[in-house]
């Protein structure tokens, strides 16, 4: 009962109310059942999910791993609960930028879910969505799209078209289309995801901020910067109020608003927002993370647009180093950063060639 109530509160973003319930449930089960019972593993997983959503990754990971170890020992190598715990650890590894480990965990969980539950179970959809999101962040849109579509089909059939899980799937598919420049396909999906979350969870639910930011991107691409700014500010406000100003997800809002501010010509505001977004990404994810590289890449583009080619070159180089190491030298995102870096370096070389030497400068002054 405590775990169920904690899960209900966590699902609505009421983290401070959920945590003591999860802790109490875990303590009671350990006292009554011992440290290695499957019900203890279930409580560990619930508490880890809470910490994961709060961005407390270092606290969540050992709980997930302990739950999995208990599950493997007491439930055997193939059990639906074990598959779910593996899937949750995969999400954590993904958020931390450990993509190879995340993919292996997602695939293991997916195979287990399909073998135990069939191809059309909601838990299968959960593993599919995690794997698709991982591929999307790596720029592998061809691999991601069919997985998102399969996920959406399963959740609509199993949970109904208005379920919050459907909203997750709609948002992710919309994000894929937005990244491909298919704004006409992305926009209705963002709106549908937003409506589901607002109606079934509440307008201030923290996940509702994601489609708001997506819609801001669509509006910005259409040149409707006032609407884009309004939507982006609304998303940022929800994240800051519901999760706190230092939560990892706040960086999404800062980054999105920075891009819009740059397009509006508000250079000082854009620079401050990029800097805050970068600081949050580095703080929570580290310098060698794809999401950190995305902010670096876009910050570099802003600096280049301001004529600050040296600053742009430094930022592009940092983004390139990360993308080459994590995504590989031939990944489309890596190639994009490399192309832009080369263009900036060429501009810098031209500027240096045009600049007078120190001696020439002195002779011109004296004449």
C-alpha positions as CSV (number, residue, x, y, z in Angstrom):
1,X,0.0,0.0,0.0
2,X,2.8,2.4,0.8
3,X,4.6,1.6,-2.4
4,X,1.4,2.1,-4.4
5,X,0.7,5.5,-2.8
6,X,4.3,6.5,-3.3
7,X,4.1,5.6,-7.0
8,X,0.8,7.6,-7.4
9,X,2.4,10.6,-5.9
10,X,5.6,10.2,-7.9
11,X,3.6,10.0,-11.1
12,X,2.1,13.4,-10.3
13,X,5.5,15.0,-9.5
14,X,4.8,15.1,-5.7
15,X,8.3,13.8,-5.0
16,X,8.7,15.2,-1.4
17,X,5.5,13.4,-0.4
18,X,6.4,10.2,-2.1
19,X,9.9,9.7,-0.7
20,X,9.1,9.0,2.9
21,X,6.5,6.5,1.8
22,X,9.0,4.6,-0.3
23,X,11.6,4.7,2.5
24,X,9.1,3.4,5.0
25,X,8.0,0.6,2.8
26,X,11.5,-0.4,2.1
27,X,12.4,-0.4,5.8
28,X,9.3,-2.4,6.8
29,X,9.9,-5.1,4.1
30,X,13.6,-5.4,5.0
31,X,12.6,-5.9,8.7
32,X,9.8,-8.4,7.9
33,X,11.2,-10.3,4.9
34,X,15.0,-9.9,5.0
35,X,17.4,-8.1,2.7
36,X,17.1,-10.5,-0.3
37,X,13.3,-10.8,-0.9
38,X,11.7,-9.9,-4.2
39,X,9.3,-7.5,-2.4
40,X,12.4,-5.7,-1.1
41,X,13.7,-5.5,-4.7
42,X,10.4,-3.9,-5.7
43,X,10.7,-1.3,-3.0
44,X,14.2,-0.6,-4.0
45,X,13.1,-0.1,-7.6
46,X,10.3,2.3,-6.6
47,X,12.7,4.5,-4.6
48,X,15.2,4.4,-7.4
49,X,12.6,5.6,-9.9
50,X,11.8,8.5,-7.6
51,X,15.5,9.5,-7.4
52,X,15.9,9.1,-11.1
53,X,13.1,11.5,-11.9
54,X,14.6,14.0,-9.5
55,X,17.9,13.8,-11.2
56,X,19.5,12.1,-8.2
57,X,21.3,9.6,-10.4
58,X,24.1,8.6,-8.0
59,X,21.5,7.6,-5.4
60,X,19.3,5.8,-7.9
61,X,21.9,3.5,-9.5
62,X,22.9,1.4,-6.5
63,X,19.3,0.8,-5.7
64,X,18.5,-0.4,-9.2
65,X,21.6,-2.7,-9.2
66,X,20.7,-4.1,-5.8
67,X,17.1,-4.8,-7.0
68,X,18.4,-6.6,-10.1
69,X,20.8,-8.7,-8.1
70,X,18.0,-9.8,-5.8
71,X,15.8,-10.5,-8.7
72,X,18.4,-12.6,-10.5
73,X,19.0,-14.6,-7.3
74,X,15.4,-15.1,-6.2
75,X,13.3,-14.9,-9.4
76,X,15.7,-16.5,-11.9
77,X,17.2,-15.2,-15.1
78,X,13.8,-14.5,-16.8
79,X,11.0,-12.8,-14.9
80,X,8.7,-9.9,-15.8
81,X,9.8,-7.9,-12.7
82,X,13.4,-8.5,-13.4
83,X,12.9,-7.3,-17.0
84,X,11.3,-4.1,-15.7
85,X,14.2,-3.4,-13.3
86,X,16.7,-3.9,-16.1
87,X,14.7,-1.5,-18.3
88,X,14.7,1.1,-15.5
89,X,18.5,0.8,-15.1
90,X,18.8,1.1,-18.9
91,X,17.0,4.5,-18.7
92,X,19.4,5.6,-16.0
93,X,22.5,4.5,-18.0
94,X,21.0,6.3,-21.0
95,X,20.6,9.6,-19.1
96,X,24.1,9.3,-17.8
97,X,25.4,8.9,-21.4
98,X,26.5,5.3,-21.1
99,X,24.9,4.4,-24.4
100,X,26.5,1.0,-25.0
101,X,25.4,-0.3,-21.6
102,X,22.0,1.2,-22.0
103,X,21.4,-0.5,-25.4
104,X,22.5,-3.9,-24.0
105,X,20.1,-3.5,-21.0
106,X,17.2,-2.3,-23.2
107,X,17.6,-5.2,-25.6
108,X,17.9,-7.7,-22.7
109,X,14.7,-6.3,-21.1
110,X,12.9,-6.2,-24.5
111,X,13.8,-9.8,-25.3
112,X,12.7,-10.9,-21.8
113,X,9.4,-9.0,-22.0
114,X,8.6,-10.4,-25.4
115,X,9.4,-14.0,-24.4
116,X,7.4,-13.8,-21.2
117,X,4.5,-11.5,-22.1
118,X,4.2,-11.5,-25.9
119,X,4.8,-8.9,-28.5
120,X,1.9,-6.5,-27.7
121,X,2.3,-6.0,-23.9
122,X,2.6,-2.6,-22.3
123,X,5.9,-3.6,-20.8
124,X,7.2,-4.5,-24.2
125,X,6.3,-0.9,-25.3
126,X,8.3,0.5,-22.4
127,X,11.4,-1.3,-23.5
128,X,10.8,-0.3,-27.2
129,X,10.4,3.3,-26.3
130,X,13.6,3.4,-24.2
131,X,15.5,1.9,-27.1
132,X,14.0,4.2,-29.6
133,X,14.8,7.3,-27.5
134,X,18.4,6.1,-27.2
135,X,18.6,5.8,-30.9
136,X,17.0,9.2,-31.4
137,X,19.6,10.9,-29.2
138,X,22.4,9.2,-31.2
139,X,20.9,10.6,-34.4
140,X,19.8,7.2,-35.6
141,X,16.3,8.3,-36.7
142,X,15.9,5.4,-39.2
143,X,16.1,2.9,-36.4
144,X,14.1,5.0,-33.9
145,X,11.0,5.8,-36.0
146,X,9.6,2.3,-36.4
147,X,10.2,1.6,-32.7
148,X,8.3,4.7,-31.7
149,X,5.4,3.8,-34.0
150,X,5.2,0.3,-32.6
151,X,5.3,1.7,-29.1
152,X,2.5,4.1,-29.8
153,X,0.4,1.3,-31.4
154,X,0.8,-1.0,-28.4
155,X,0.0,1.7,-25.8
156,X,-3.0,2.9,-27.6
157,X,-4.3,-0.6,-27.9
158,X,-3.5,-1.6,-24.3
159,X,-4.1,1.6,-22.4
160,X,-6.4,3.6,-24.6
161,X,-5.7,6.7,-26.7
162,X,-5.9,9.1,-23.8
163,X,-3.5,7.4,-21.4
164,X,-0.4,9.4,-20.2
165,X,1.9,6.7,-21.6
166,X,0.5,7.5,-25.0
167,X,1.4,11.1,-24.5
168,X,5.0,10.0,-23.9
169,X,5.1,8.2,-27.1
170,X,3.4,11.0,-29.1
171,X,5.9,13.5,-27.7
172,X,8.9,11.3,-28.6
173,X,7.6,10.7,-32.2
174,X,6.9,14.4,-32.6
175,X,10.5,15.2,-31.4
176,X,11.8,12.9,-34.1
177,X,9.8,14.6,-36.8
178,X,10.8,18.0,-35.5
179,X,14.5,17.1,-35.7
180,X,13.9,16.1,-39.3
181,X,12.2,19.4,-40.1
182,X,8.8,17.8,-40.6
183,X,7.0,20.4,-38.6
184,X,3.6,19.7,-40.1
185,X,3.8,16.2,-38.8
186,X,5.3,17.1,-35.4
187,X,2.9,19.9,-34.4
188,X,-0.4,17.9,-34.0
189,X,1.5,15.2,-32.1
190,X,2.9,17.8,-29.7
191,X,-0.6,19.3,-29.1
192,X,-2.1,15.9,-28.5
193,X,0.6,14.9,-26.0
194,X,0.1,18.2,-24.2
195,X,-3.7,17.9,-24.1
196,X,-3.5,14.3,-22.6
197,X,-1.0,15.3,-19.9
198,X,-2.9,18.5,-19.0
199,X,-6.3,16.7,-18.8
200,X,-5.3,13.5,-17.1
201,X,-2.4,14.6,-14.9
202,X,-2.7,18.4,-14.7
203,X,-1.5,21.5,-16.6
204,X,1.5,21.9,-14.2
205,X,2.8,18.4,-14.6
206,X,6.5,18.5,-15.3
207,X,6.4,16.2,-18.3
208,X,3.8,18.6,-19.9
209,X,6.7,21.0,-20.3
210,X,8.3,18.8,-23.0
211,X,5.6,19.2,-25.7
212,X,5.3,22.9,-24.8
213,X,9.0,23.3,-25.6
214,X,8.4,21.3,-28.8
215,X,5.6,23.6,-29.8
216,X,7.9,26.5,-29.1
217,X,10.4,25.0,-31.6
218,X,7.7,24.6,-34.2
219,X,6.5,28.2,-33.7
220,X,10.1,29.5,-33.9
221,X,10.7,27.6,-37.1
222,X,7.7,29.3,-38.6
223,X,9.1,32.7,-37.5
224,X,6.4,33.2,-34.8
225,X,9.0,34.2,-32.2
226,X,6.5,35.8,-29.8
227,X,4.5,32.6,-29.5
228,X,7.7,30.6,-29.4
229,X,9.0,32.7,-26.5
230,X,5.7,32.4,-24.6
231,X,5.6,28.6,-24.9
232,X,9.3,28.2,-24.0
233,X,8.9,30.4,-20.9
234,X,5.9,28.5,-19.8
235,X,7.8,25.2,-20.1
236,X,10.8,26.6,-18.2
237,X,8.5,28.0,-15.5
238,X,6.9,24.5,-15.0
239,X,10.2,22.8,-14.8
240,X,11.7,25.3,-12.3
241,X,8.6,25.4,-10.1
242,X,7.9,21.7,-10.1
243,X,11.4,20.2,-10.1
244,X,13.5,23.1,-8.8
245,X,15.9,25.5,-10.7
246,X,18.8,23.0,-10.6
247,X,17.0,20.0,-12.0
248,X,18.6,18.5,-15.1
249,X,15.4,19.0,-17.1
250,X,15.5,22.8,-16.5
251,X,18.5,22.8,-19.0
252,X,16.1,21.9,-21.8
253,X,14.0,25.0,-21.1
254,X,17.1,27.3,-20.8
255,X,18.5,25.9,-24.0
256,X,15.2,26.2,-25.9
257,X,14.7,29.8,-24.8
258,X,18.3,30.6,-25.6
259,X,17.7,29.5,-29.2
260,X,14.6,31.6,-29.5
261,X,16.3,34.7,-27.9
262,X,19.1,34.4,-30.4
263,X,16.7,34.4,-33.3
264,X,15.0,37.5,-31.8
265,X,18.4,39.3,-31.7
266,X,18.5,39.4,-27.9
267,X,22.2,38.6,-27.8
268,X,22.9,39.3,-24.1
269,X,19.8,37.3,-23.0
270,X,20.6,34.4,-25.3
271,X,24.2,34.2,-24.1
272,X,23.2,34.1,-20.4
273,X,20.7,31.4,-21.1
274,X,23.2,29.3,-23.1
275,X,25.7,29.7,-20.2
276,X,23.1,28.5,-17.6
277,X,22.0,25.6,-19.7
278,X,25.6,24.5,-20.2
279,X,26.4,24.8,-16.6
280,X,23.5,22.6,-15.6
281,X,24.4,20.0,-18.2
282,X,28.0,19.9,-17.1
283,X,26.9,19.7,-13.4
284,X,24.5,16.8,-13.8
285,X,25.8,14.9,-16.9
286,X,29.5,15.9,-17.2
287,X,31.4,17.4,-20.1
288,X,31.5,14.1,-22.0
289,X,27.7,13.7,-22.6
290,X,25.8,14.1,-25.9
291,X,23.3,16.5,-24.3
292,X,26.1,18.7,-23.1
293,X,27.6,18.6,-26.6
294,X,24.3,19.7,-28.1
295,X,24.3,22.9,-25.9
296,X,28.0,23.5,-26.8
297,X,27.2,23.1,-30.5
298,X,24.3,25.5,-30.4
299,X,26.2,28.0,-28.2
300,X,29.0,27.9,-30.7
301,X,26.6,28.7,-33.5
302,X,25.4,31.7,-31.5
303,X,28.9,32.9,-30.9
304,X,29.7,32.5,-34.6
305,X,26.7,34.6,-35.5
306,X,27.9,37.3,-33.2
307,X,31.2,37.4,-35.0
308,X,33.1,35.8,-32.1
309,X,34.9,33.2,-34.2
310,X,37.5,32.3,-31.6
311,X,34.9,31.6,-28.9
312,X,32.9,29.6,-31.5
313,X,35.9,27.5,-32.5
314,X,36.6,26.5,-28.9
315,X,32.9,25.5,-28.3
316,X,32.7,23.6,-31.5
317,X,35.9,21.8,-30.7
318,X,34.6,20.7,-27.3
319,X,31.3,19.5,-28.9
320,X,33.2,17.6,-31.6
321,X,35.5,15.9,-29.1
322,X,32.4,14.6,-27.2
323,X,30.5,13.6,-30.2
324,X,33.4,11.8,-31.8
325,X,34.1,9.8,-28.6
326,X,30.5,8.9,-27.8
327,X,28.7,8.8,-31.2
328,X,31.7,8.0,-33.5
329,X,33.4,10.0,-36.2
330,X,30.8,9.2,-38.9
331,X,27.7,9.9,-37.0
332,X,25.5,12.6,-38.6
333,X,25.6,14.8,-35.5
334,X,29.4,14.5,-35.4
335,X,29.7,15.3,-39.1
336,X,27.6,18.4,-38.6
337,X,29.8,19.7,-35.8
338,X,33.0,19.0,-37.7
339,X,31.7,20.8,-40.8
340,X,30.8,23.9,-38.8
341,X,34.1,23.8,-36.9
342,X,36.0,23.7,-40.2
343,X,34.0,26.7,-41.5
344,X,34.8,28.7,-38.3
345,X,38.4,27.8,-38.5
346,X,38.5,28.9,-42.2
347,X,36.9,32.2,-41.2
348,X,39.4,32.6,-38.4
349,X,42.3,32.0,-40.8
350,X,41.0,34.6,-43.2
351,X,40.7,37.1,-40.4
352,X,44.3,36.5,-39.3
353,X,45.5,36.9,-42.9
354,X,43.7,40.2,-43.2
355,X,45.0,41.5,-39.9
356,X,48.2,43.6,-40.1
357,X,51.3,42.4,-38.4
358,X,52.6,44.4,-35.5
359,X,55.3,46.0,-37.6
360,X,52.9,47.0,-40.3
361,X,50.5,48.4,-37.8
362,X,53.3,50.6,-36.4
363,X,54.4,51.9,-39.8
364,X,50.8,52.9,-40.7
365,X,50.4,54.8,-37.4
366,X,53.7,56.7,-37.9
367,X,52.8,57.7,-41.5
